[in-house]
Amino acid sequence: MPFPKNYRLQQTLSFFCLLILAGFFMASQVQAAGLVPCDGVCSSSSGSCVPCKPCHILVLISTLIKYAVTIIVPILAGLLFLAGGIMMVASGGSEERFKKGRKIFINTALGVLIVLASWAIVNTIMLALGGGDFTPETWWHGVSC
């Protein structure tokens, strides 16, 4: 039984998707310690304990969004730009493959713009809910309690 025409491409894309997915799980385990700056329920005997407040939920959301925008989106966008560029260069005169690579390029750029615009909107709402100030030093760093 012969393999489909795109079998090798499907195999390669599946491998890279699994590799990226594994990287996300490893990165989340490494960076899990700094998600929320509180220590949970504090006993009266521990002097350096920081009790959790409702504001820390906003800190958690802000940290997760910042992680997605600063780490996940650039990696995925870079891979998609690379795939689109390779498709355009390796089109071999095929107008259809060139247009497909160009479409990947344009859609990736639009996706990055949408992510950054939505991040700015959500960050502004989070700061308004969290009572943060809108100075340039603190606005881009998220919510802090």
PyMOL commands that set and color helices and strands:
alter all, ss='L'
color gray80, all
select helices_A, chain A and resi 7-34+55-89+95-130+136-139
alter helices_A, ss='H'
color red, helices_A
deselect
rebuild
show_as cartoon
